[in-house]
């Protein structure tokens, strides 16, 4: 679903991701984050990016630099909750 936001002159899209393996848990999907969509400068390719208002939800930043992981290695990031984490690698 999309809507037009005239105050910011943008089109915003809401997505839904099906997760059929979760039906046994009583739910089967997840709401995607709202994204702004537009055409690139050539007018031929659709571009999307999370809306800027999502920045207001970010509270605590944990940053790791130059951490090398081997194949299959696990690493616990301390100081965040796994229920809501935005990870950039």
Secondary structure by P-SEA (a helix, b strand, c coil): cccccccccbbbbbbbbbcccccccccccccccbbbbbbcccccbbbbbccccccccccbbbbbccccccccbbbbbcccccccccccc
